[in-house]
Amino acid sequence: MRDGESSAEWCTHFARTVADEIRTGVQCGALTFGEADQLLARMRVLLEQALDLAPQPI
């Protein structure tokens, strides 16, 4: 994260960046709609697993 950036702001920026990259991939023909959906589903699982491993605040 950048200085002064909250985790919510970072998450929003990250989600927008991923969405933009996937949208660009579909628009230029590098990804089909089905591949984009599958990529998003796999990323969701990966992020959920990463969040489960994150240290919990005391």
Residue pairs with C-beta under 8 A, 6 or more apart in sequence:
1 7
1 10
2 10
5 13
18 43
22 31
22 36
22 39
22 40
25 31
25 36
26 32
26 33
26 36
31 39
